[in-house]
Amino acid sequence: MLSHVVPEIEMRCKAELVYEINRIKRERHAVILGHNYMEPVLFHTALDCQGDSLELSRIAASADAEVIVFCGVRFVAETASILSPD
């Protein structure tokens, strides 16, 4: 899926990172939300939900997870925190 966008060497280099992210995500009962402008390898492999700022804030508000990791700009995470204070 990413071969036309990301060089194979970059995907291989990030494979271990993605593996660790997914391991920790399971261990911590976390959900990872990512903004559309993230770098392609992590965007397509480590995230549970992708979208724009408003959509991700809404998803965060209804997420059933112990930990919410928000990959985006700070103000979006602050909006999600307001919508989901716990």
CYANA upper distance limits for C-alpha pairs under 8 A (distance plus 0.5 A):
  2 LEU  CA      6 VAL  CA      6.16
  2 LEU  CA     40 PRO  CA      7.99
  2 LEU  CA     41 VAL  CA      7.95
  3 SER  CA      7 PRO  CA      6.95
  3 SER  CA      8 GLU  CA      7.21
  5 VAL  CA     40 PRO  CA      8.26
  6 VAL  CA     10 GLU  CA      7.16
  6 VAL  CA     11 MET  CA      7.40
  6 VAL  CA     40 PRO  CA      7.82
  6 VAL  CA     41 VAL  CA      7.92
  7 PRO  CA     11 MET  CA      7.17
  8 GLU  CA     12 ARG  CA      6.72
  9 ILE  CA     13 CYS  CA      6.66
 10 GLU  CA     14 LYS  CA      6.72
 11 MET  CA     15 ALA  CA      6.56
 11 MET  CA     41 VAL  CA      7.06
 12 ARG  CA     16 GLU  CA      8.28
 13 CYS  CA     17 LEU  CA      8.34
 14 LYS  CA     18 VAL  CA      6.67
 14 LYS  CA     41 VAL  CA      7.91
 15 ALA  CA     19 TYR  CA      6.63
 16 GLU  CA     20 GLU  CA      6.77
 17 LEU  CA     21 ILE  CA      6.67
 18 VAL  CA     22 ASN  CA      6.65
 18 VAL  CA     42 LEU  CA      7.47
 18 VAL  CA     45 THR  CA      7.34
 18 VAL  CA     46 ALA  CA      6.43
 19 TYR  CA     23 ARG  CA      6.67
 20 GLU  CA     24 ILE  CA      6.60
 21 ILE  CA     25 LYS  CA      6.47
 21 ILE  CA     46 ALA  CA      7.24
 22 ASN  CA     26 ARG  CA      6.78
 22 ASN  CA     46 ALA  CA      6.91
 23 ARG  CA     27 GLU  CA      6.73
 24 ILE  CA     28 ARG  CA      6.46
 25 LYS  CA     29 HIS  CA      6.36
 25 LYS  CA     30 ALA  CA      5.43
 25 LYS  CA     31 VAL  CA      7.32
 25 LYS  CA     32 ILE  CA      8.28
 26 ARG  CA     30 ALA  CA      7.03
 28 ARG  CA     66 GLU  CA      7.61
 28 ARG  CA     67 VAL  CA      7.36
 29 HIS  CA     65 ALA  CA      6.40
 29 HIS  CA     66 GLU  CA      6.13
 29 HIS  CA     67 VAL  CA      6.94
 30 ALA  CA     65 ALA  CA      5.95
 30 ALA  CA     66 GLU  CA      6.32
 30 ALA  CA     67 VAL  CA      4.92
 30 ALA  CA     68 ILE  CA      6.12
 30 ALA  CA     69 VAL  CA      7.56
 31 VAL  CA     47 LEU  CA      8.22
 31 VAL  CA     48 ASP  CA      6.64
 31 VAL  CA     63 ALA  CA      8.16
 31 VAL  CA     65 ALA  CA      6.66
 31 VAL  CA     67 VAL  CA      6.91
 31 VAL  CA     68 ILE  CA      5.61
 31 VAL  CA     69 VAL  CA      6.68
 32 ILE  CA     46 ALA  CA      7.92
 32 ILE  CA     47 LEU  CA      5.60
 32 ILE  CA     48 ASP  CA      5.86
 32 ILE  CA     49 CYS  CA      7.28
 32 ILE  CA     68 ILE  CA      6.53
 32 ILE  CA     69 VAL  CA      5.19
 32 ILE  CA     70 PHE  CA      6.54
 32 ILE  CA     71 CYS  CA      7.87
 33 LEU  CA     47 LEU  CA      6.29
 33 LEU  CA     48 ASP  CA      6.51
 33 LEU  CA     49 CYS  CA      5.48
 33 LEU  CA     50 GLN  CA      6.45
 33 LEU  CA     56 LEU  CA      7.03
 33 LEU  CA     60 ALA  CA      8.26
 33 LEU  CA     68 ILE  CA      7.97
 33 LEU  CA     69 VAL  CA      6.64
 33 LEU  CA     70 PHE  CA      5.45
 33 LEU  CA     71 CYS  CA      6.47
 34 GLY  CA     38 MET  CA      7.36
 34 GLY  CA     43 PHE  CA      7.17
 34 GLY  CA     47 LEU  CA      6.69
 34 GLY  CA     48 ASP  CA      8.49
 34 GLY  CA     49 CYS  CA      6.88
 34 GLY  CA     50 GLN  CA      5.44
 34 GLY  CA     51 GLY  CA      7.17
 34 GLY  CA     56 LEU  CA      8.02
 34 GLY  CA     70 PHE  CA      6.60
 34 GLY  CA     71 CYS  CA      5.11
 34 GLY  CA     72 GLY  CA      6.74
 35 HIS  CA     50 GLN  CA      6.32
 35 HIS  CA     51 GLY  CA      5.85
 35 HIS  CA     52 ASP  CA      6.06
 35 HIS  CA     53 SER  CA      7.06
 35 HIS  CA     56 LEU  CA      7.97
 35 HIS  CA     71 CYS  CA      6.69
 35 HIS  CA     72 GLY  CA      5.86
 36 ASN  CA     43 PHE  CA      8.22
 36 ASN  CA     50 GLN  CA      6.76
 36 ASN  CA     51 GLY  CA      5.84
 36 ASN  CA     52 ASP  CA      6.39
 38 MET  CA     42 LEU  CA      7.85
 38 MET  CA     43 PHE  CA      6.30
 38 MET  CA     71 CYS  CA      8.24
 38 MET  CA     72 GLY  CA      8.24
 39 GLU  CA     43 PHE  CA      6.52
 40 PRO  CA     44 HIS  CA      6.54
 41 VAL  CA     45 THR  CA      6.67
 42 LEU  CA     46 ALA  CA      5.77
 42 LEU  CA     47 LEU  CA      7.56
 43 PHE  CA     47 LEU  CA      6.52
 43 PHE  CA     50 GLN  CA      7.94
 49 CYS  CA     56 LEU  CA      8.05
 50 GLN  CA     56 LEU  CA      7.63
 51 GLY  CA     55 GLU  CA      6.45
 51 GLY  CA     56 LEU  CA      6.39
 52 ASP  CA     56 LEU  CA      6.63
 53 SER  CA     57 SER  CA      6.71
 53 SER  CA     72 GLY  CA      8.38
 53 SER  CA     76 VAL  CA      6.43
 54 LEU  CA     58 ARG  CA      6.83
 54 LEU  CA     76 VAL  CA      8.25
 55 GLU  CA     59 ILE  CA      6.77
 56 LEU  CA     60 ALA  CA      6.55
 56 LEU  CA     80 ALA  CA      8.21
 57 SER  CA     61 ALA  CA      6.78
 57 SER  CA     76 VAL  CA      7.30
 57 SER  CA     77 ALA  CA      7.78
 57 SER  CA     79 THR  CA      6.83
 57 SER  CA     80 ALA  CA      4.94
 57 SER  CA     83 LEU  CA      7.78
 58 ARG  CA     62 SER  CA      7.14
 58 ARG  CA     80 ALA  CA      7.60
 58 ARG  CA     83 LEU  CA      7.97
 59 ILE  CA     63 ALA  CA      6.42
 60 ALA  CA     68 ILE  CA      7.50
 60 ALA  CA     80 ALA  CA      6.34
 60 ALA  CA     83 LEU  CA      8.23
 60 ALA  CA     84 SER  CA      7.25
 61 ALA  CA     80 ALA  CA      6.74
 61 ALA  CA     81 SER  CA      8.30
 61 ALA  CA     83 LEU  CA      5.69
 61 ALA  CA     84 SER  CA      5.00
 62 SER  CA     84 SER  CA      7.99
 63 ALA  CA     68 ILE  CA      8.35
 70 PHE  CA     77 ALA  CA      6.61
 72 GLY  CA     76 VAL  CA      7.21
 72 GLY  CA     77 ALA  CA      7.64
 73 VAL  CA     77 ALA  CA      7.37
 74 ARG  CA     78 GLU  CA      6.79
 75 PHE  CA     79 THR  CA      6.73
 76 VAL  CA     80 ALA  CA      6.79
 77 ALA  CA     81 SER  CA      6.62
 78 GLU  CA     82 ILE  CA      6.80
 79 THR  CA     83 LEU  CA      6.85
 80 ALA  CA     84 SER  CA      6.43
 81 SER  CA     85 PRO  CA      5.61
 81 SER  CA     86 ASP  CA      8.39
